[in-house]
């Protein structure tokens, strides 16, 4: 559970959720990520466990709010905008990009 944090000035990712198939049962909710490269990096590697990303606020994130990664490689655009439905292990809801 990652909840109630304020993360500022992170050069690469504000939040980094999972590392390939080693991710399991993560909930990230109610966080504020401000001035980061990406708001949230989340693994989209096959075999990854579930991640629920809800009700977070992303401000001034250069590369987007929620970005899918395959290990260190960016694999998606901003999943907050579109495309999250392609990843059954991810639930995105109530997040805001400001």
Secondary structure, 3 states (H helix, E strand, C coil): CEECCEEECCCCEEEEECCHHHCCCEEEECCEEEEECEEEEEECCCCCCCEEEECCEEEEECCCCEEEEECCEEEEEECCCCCHHHCCCEEEECCEEC
